[in-house]
Amino acid sequence: MPRMTEKEAEAGLKEKLPLIETFPNQFPDYEIKVEYPEFTSVCPKTGLPDFGTITIRYIPNKHCLELKSLKMYLLAYRDLGIFYENAVNCILKDIVKTCQPVKVVVTGEFNPRGGLKSIVEAQYPRPRKSSG
């Protein structure tokens, strides 16, 4: 079986995606949960589609995510060749860059393929590494 190449591993990481818009937050200390059960992307190794649910839980700081632009952003992954582990981390990175939340967790729960189901979770702030 051929080995995974760096090109495949990095597929989709530098794509320009639609901007996520924001609006000013009016209240402190609450959580927003957004679920997108129709997430799709394409495996860069096999060319097969990946399907799943993306859940975004965040505590807004000064800005909230505007949902229509978030939907358009997530739809842009539909034809993008990217591993879903990378997609979850890219979504996290773009949300942090866009609205600078107090805290955010992005979870991707992907439909089984080949008998394997994956759940990928990335969070900000990133957990600190233990020194032990």
CYANA upper distance limits for C-alpha pairs under 8 A (distance plus 0.5 A):
  4 MET  CA      8 GLU  CA      7.09
  4 MET  CA      9 ALA  CA      7.57
  4 MET  CA     45 LYS  CA      8.30
  5 THR  CA      9 ALA  CA      6.82
  6 GLU  CA     10 GLU  CA      6.55
  7 LYS  CA     11 ALA  CA      6.53
  8 GLU  CA     44 PRO  CA      6.36
  8 GLU  CA     45 LYS  CA      6.83
  9 ALA  CA     44 PRO  CA      8.50
  9 ALA  CA     82 ILE  CA      8.46
  9 ALA  CA     83 PHE  CA      7.83
 10 GLU  CA     82 ILE  CA      8.18
 11 ALA  CA     44 PRO  CA      7.01
 11 ALA  CA     81 GLY  CA      6.59
 11 ALA  CA     82 ILE  CA      5.76
 11 ALA  CA     83 PHE  CA      8.03
 12 GLY  CA     80 LEU  CA      6.82
 12 GLY  CA     81 GLY  CA      6.18
 12 GLY  CA     82 ILE  CA      5.38
 13 LEU  CA     82 ILE  CA      7.79
 13 LEU  CA     86 ASN  CA      7.81
 13 LEU  CA     90 CYS  CA      7.81
 17 LEU  CA     73 TYR  CA      6.81
 17 LEU  CA     76 ALA  CA      6.93
 18 PRO  CA     69 SER  CA      8.21
 18 PRO  CA     72 MET  CA      7.33
 18 PRO  CA     73 TYR  CA      5.59
 18 PRO  CA     76 ALA  CA      7.71
 19 LEU  CA     69 SER  CA      7.49
 19 LEU  CA     73 TYR  CA      7.14
 20 ILE  CA     65 LEU  CA      7.56
 20 ILE  CA     66 GLU  CA      7.53
 20 ILE  CA     69 SER  CA      5.61
 20 ILE  CA     70 LEU  CA      5.83
 20 ILE  CA     73 TYR  CA      6.94
 20 ILE  CA     95 ILE  CA      8.25
 20 ILE  CA     98 THR  CA      7.22
 21 GLU  CA     65 LEU  CA      6.73
 21 GLU  CA     66 GLU  CA      5.86
 21 GLU  CA     69 SER  CA      6.30
 21 GLU  CA     70 LEU  CA      7.82
 21 GLU  CA     98 THR  CA      7.98
 22 THR  CA     63 HIS  CA      6.35
 22 THR  CA     64 CYS  CA      5.79
 22 THR  CA     65 LEU  CA      5.08
 22 THR  CA     66 GLU  CA      5.39
 22 THR  CA     98 THR  CA      7.99
 22 THR  CA     99 CYS  CA      7.22
 23 PHE  CA     63 HIS  CA      5.96
 23 PHE  CA     64 CYS  CA      5.93
 23 PHE  CA     65 LEU  CA      7.19
 23 PHE  CA     66 GLU  CA      6.95
 24 PRO  CA     62 LYS  CA      6.44
 24 PRO  CA     63 HIS  CA      5.07
 24 PRO  CA     64 CYS  CA      6.78
 25 ASN  CA     60 PRO  CA      7.50
 25 ASN  CA     61 ASN  CA      7.47
 25 ASN  CA     62 LYS  CA      5.69
 25 ASN  CA     63 HIS  CA      5.27
 25 ASN  CA     64 CYS  CA      6.13
 26 GLN  CA     62 LYS  CA      8.44
 28 PRO  CA     60 PRO  CA      8.25
 28 PRO  CA     61 ASN  CA      7.85
 29 ASP  CA     59 ILE  CA      7.21
 29 ASP  CA     60 PRO  CA      8.17
 30 TYR  CA     59 ILE  CA      6.29
 30 TYR  CA     60 PRO  CA      7.87
 31 GLU  CA     57 ARG  CA      7.23
 31 GLU  CA     58 TYR  CA      6.01
 31 GLU  CA     59 ILE  CA      5.07
 31 GLU  CA     60 PRO  CA      7.64
 32 ILE  CA     56 ILE  CA      8.40
 32 ILE  CA     57 ARG  CA      6.13
 32 ILE  CA     58 TYR  CA      5.90
 32 ILE  CA     59 ILE  CA      6.83
 32 ILE  CA     60 PRO  CA      8.16
 33 LYS  CA     55 THR  CA      7.52
 33 LYS  CA     56 ILE  CA      6.12
 33 LYS  CA     57 ARG  CA      4.86
 33 LYS  CA     58 TYR  CA      7.09
 34 VAL  CA     55 THR  CA      6.18
 34 VAL  CA     56 ILE  CA      5.60
 34 VAL  CA     57 ARG  CA      6.95
 35 GLU  CA     53 THR  CA      7.41
 35 GLU  CA     54 ILE  CA      6.35
 35 GLU  CA     55 THR  CA      4.93
 35 GLU  CA     56 ILE  CA      6.92
 36 TYR  CA     53 THR  CA      5.99
 36 TYR  CA     54 ILE  CA      5.61
 36 TYR  CA     55 THR  CA      6.77
 37 PRO  CA     52 GLY  CA      6.76
 37 PRO  CA     53 THR  CA      4.54
 37 PRO  CA     54 ILE  CA      6.83
 38 GLU  CA     51 PHE  CA      7.54
 38 GLU  CA     52 GLY  CA      6.87
 38 GLU  CA     53 THR  CA      6.62
 39 PHE  CA     51 PHE  CA      6.26
 39 PHE  CA     52 GLY  CA      5.74
 39 PHE  CA     53 THR  CA      6.17
 39 PHE  CA     54 ILE  CA      6.97
 39 PHE  CA     74 LEU  CA      7.46
 39 PHE  CA     75 LEU  CA      7.69
 39 PHE  CA     77 TYR  CA      8.23
 39 PHE  CA     78 ARG  CA      7.72
 40 THR  CA     49 PRO  CA      7.15
 40 THR  CA     50 ASP  CA      5.95
 40 THR  CA     51 PHE  CA      5.13
 40 THR  CA     52 GLY  CA      6.99
 40 THR  CA     75 LEU  CA      8.19
 40 THR  CA     77 TYR  CA      6.93
 40 THR  CA     78 ARG  CA      5.33
 40 THR  CA     79 ASP  CA      8.32
 41 SER  CA     49 PRO  CA      6.26
 41 SER  CA     50 ASP  CA      5.81
 41 SER  CA     51 PHE  CA      7.39
 41 SER  CA     77 TYR  CA      5.67
 41 SER  CA     78 ARG  CA      5.00
 41 SER  CA     79 ASP  CA      6.30
 41 SER  CA     80 LEU  CA      6.08
 41 SER  CA     81 GLY  CA      6.92
 41 SER  CA     82 ILE  CA      7.20
 41 SER  CA     84 TYR  CA      7.94
 42 VAL  CA     47 GLY  CA      6.28
 42 VAL  CA     48 LEU  CA      6.13
 42 VAL  CA     49 PRO  CA      4.90
 42 VAL  CA     50 ASP  CA      6.17
 42 VAL  CA     78 ARG  CA      7.53
 42 VAL  CA     79 ASP  CA      6.66
 42 VAL  CA     80 LEU  CA      6.24
 42 VAL  CA     81 GLY  CA      5.06
 42 VAL  CA     82 ILE  CA      6.58
 42 VAL  CA     83 PHE  CA      7.98
 43 CYS  CA     47 GLY  CA      5.59
 43 CYS  CA     48 LEU  CA      5.98
 43 CYS  CA     49 PRO  CA      6.61
 43 CYS  CA     50 ASP  CA      7.03
 43 CYS  CA     81 GLY  CA      5.99
 43 CYS  CA     82 ILE  CA      6.22
 43 CYS  CA     83 PHE  CA      6.13
 43 CYS  CA     84 TYR  CA      8.22
 44 PRO  CA     48 LEU  CA      8.47
 44 PRO  CA     81 GLY  CA      5.11
 44 PRO  CA     82 ILE  CA      6.07
 44 PRO  CA     83 PHE  CA      7.12
 47 GLY  CA     81 GLY  CA      7.89
 50 ASP  CA     84 TYR  CA      8.11
 50 ASP  CA    110 PHE  CA      7.64
 50 ASP  CA    111 ASN  CA      7.82
 51 PHE  CA    110 PHE  CA      6.29
 51 PHE  CA    111 ASN  CA      6.16
 52 GLY  CA    108 GLY  CA      7.12
 52 GLY  CA    109 GLU  CA      5.92
 52 GLY  CA    110 PHE  CA      4.46
 52 GLY  CA    111 ASN  CA      5.87
 53 THR  CA    107 THR  CA      8.48
 53 THR  CA    108 GLY  CA      6.19
 53 THR  CA    109 GLU  CA      5.73
 53 THR  CA    110 PHE  CA      6.86
 54 ILE  CA     88 VAL  CA      8.47
 54 ILE  CA    106 VAL  CA      7.50
 54 ILE  CA    107 THR  CA      6.15
 54 ILE  CA    108 GLY  CA      5.05
 54 ILE  CA    109 GLU  CA      7.02
 55 THR  CA    106 VAL  CA      6.24
 55 THR  CA    107 THR  CA      5.59
 55 THR  CA    108 GLY  CA      6.95
 56 ILE  CA    104 VAL  CA      7.55
 56 ILE  CA    105 VAL  CA      6.38
 56 ILE  CA    106 VAL  CA      5.14
 56 ILE  CA    107 THR  CA      7.02
 57 ARG  CA    104 VAL  CA      6.08
 57 ARG  CA    105 VAL  CA      5.75
 57 ARG  CA    106 VAL  CA      7.03
 58 TYR  CA    101 PRO  CA      7.18
 58 TYR  CA    102 VAL  CA      7.95
 58 TYR  CA    103 LYS  CA      5.97
 58 TYR  CA    104 VAL  CA      4.57
 58 TYR  CA    105 VAL  CA      6.84
 59 ILE  CA    101 PRO  CA      6.34
 59 ILE  CA    102 VAL  CA      5.91
 59 ILE  CA    103 LYS  CA      5.76
 59 ILE  CA    104 VAL  CA      6.93
 60 PRO  CA     64 CYS  CA      6.26
 60 PRO  CA     99 CYS  CA      7.99
 60 PRO  CA    100 GLN  CA      8.10
 60 PRO  CA    101 PRO  CA      5.10
 60 PRO  CA    102 VAL  CA      6.33
 60 PRO  CA    103 LYS  CA      7.86
 61 ASN  CA     99 CYS  CA      8.05
 61 ASN  CA    100 GLN  CA      7.17
 61 ASN  CA    101 PRO  CA      5.40
 61 ASN  CA    102 VAL  CA      5.95
 62 LYS  CA     99 CYS  CA      7.87
 62 LYS  CA    100 GLN  CA      8.22
 62 LYS  CA    101 PRO  CA      8.06
 63 HIS  CA     99 CYS  CA      5.82
 63 HIS  CA    100 GLN  CA      7.99
 63 HIS  CA    101 PRO  CA      7.96
 64 CYS  CA     99 CYS  CA      6.95
 65 LEU  CA     70 LEU  CA      7.49
 65 LEU  CA     99 CYS  CA      7.32
 66 GLU  CA     70 LEU  CA      6.77
 67 LEU  CA     71 LYS  CA      6.56
 68 LYS  CA     72 MET  CA      6.86
 69 SER  CA     73 TYR  CA      6.59
 70 LEU  CA     74 LEU  CA      6.68
 71 LYS  CA     75 LEU  CA      6.57
 72 MET  CA     76 ALA  CA      6.87
 73 TYR  CA     77 TYR  CA      7.98
 74 LEU  CA     78 ARG  CA      8.22
 76 ALA  CA     80 LEU  CA      7.66
 77 TYR  CA     81 GLY  CA      8.46
 82 ILE  CA     86 ASN  CA      7.08
 82 ILE  CA     87 ALA  CA      6.91
 83 PHE  CA     87 ALA  CA      6.79
 84 TYR  CA     88 VAL  CA      6.67
 84 TYR  CA    108 GLY  CA      8.22
 84 TYR  CA    120 VAL  CA      8.42
 85 GLU  CA     89 ASN  CA      7.07
 85 GLU  CA    120 VAL  CA      6.65
 86 ASN  CA     90 CYS  CA      6.51
 87 ALA  CA     91 ILE  CA      6.59
 88 VAL  CA     92 LEU  CA      6.81
 88 VAL  CA    106 VAL  CA      6.96
 88 VAL  CA    107 THR  CA      7.34
 88 VAL  CA    108 GLY  CA      6.73
 88 VAL  CA    120 VAL  CA      7.40
 88 VAL  CA    121 GLU  CA      7.57
 88 VAL  CA    122 ALA  CA      7.24
 89 ASN  CA     93 LYS  CA      6.66
 89 ASN  CA    106 VAL  CA      8.33
 89 ASN  CA    122 ALA  CA      6.51
 90 CYS  CA     94 ASP  CA      6.60
 91 ILE  CA     95 ILE  CA      6.63
 91 ILE  CA    106 VAL  CA      7.87
 92 LEU  CA     96 VAL  CA      6.69
 92 LEU  CA    104 VAL  CA      8.04
 92 LEU  CA    105 VAL  CA      7.89
 92 LEU  CA    106 VAL  CA      6.52
 92 LEU  CA    122 ALA  CA      7.27
 92 LEU  CA    123 GLN  CA      7.51
 92 LEU  CA    124 TYR  CA      8.02
 93 LYS  CA     97 LYS  CA      6.66
 94 ASP  CA     98 THR  CA      6.47
 95 ILE  CA     99 CYS  CA      6.56
 95 ILE  CA    100 GLN  CA      7.74
 96 VAL  CA    100 GLN  CA      5.19
 96 VAL  CA    101 PRO  CA      6.73
 96 VAL  CA    104 VAL  CA      8.26
 96 VAL  CA    124 TYR  CA      8.06
103 LYS  CA    123 GLN  CA      8.09
103 LYS  CA    124 TYR  CA      6.08
103 LYS  CA    125 PRO  CA      6.82
104 VAL  CA    123 GLN  CA      6.16
104 VAL  CA    124 TYR  CA      5.77
104 VAL  CA    125 PRO  CA      7.99
105 VAL  CA    121 GLU  CA      7.44
105 VAL  CA    122 ALA  CA      6.33
105 VAL  CA    123 GLN  CA      4.81
105 VAL  CA    124 TYR  CA      6.97
106 VAL  CA    121 GLU  CA      6.19
106 VAL  CA    122 ALA  CA      5.91
106 VAL  CA    123 GLN  CA      6.76
107 THR  CA    119 ILE  CA      7.48
107 THR  CA    120 VAL  CA      6.14
107 THR  CA    121 GLU  CA      4.86
107 THR  CA    122 ALA  CA      7.08
108 GLY  CA    119 ILE  CA      6.08
108 GLY  CA    120 VAL  CA      5.57
108 GLY  CA    121 GLU  CA      6.87
109 GLU  CA    117 LYS  CA      8.36
109 GLU  CA    118 SER  CA      6.67
109 GLU  CA    119 ILE  CA      4.93
109 GLU  CA    120 VAL  CA      7.03
110 PHE  CA    117 LYS  CA      6.69
110 PHE  CA    118 SER  CA      5.98
110 PHE  CA    119 ILE  CA      6.68
111 ASN  CA    117 LYS  CA      6.37
111 ASN  CA    118 SER  CA      7.89
112 PRO  CA    116 LEU  CA      5.50
112 PRO  CA    117 LYS  CA      4.66
112 PRO  CA    118 SER  CA      7.69
113 ARG  CA    117 LYS  CA      7.15
122 ALA  CA    126 ARG  CA      8.31
123 GLN  CA    127 PRO  CA      8.16
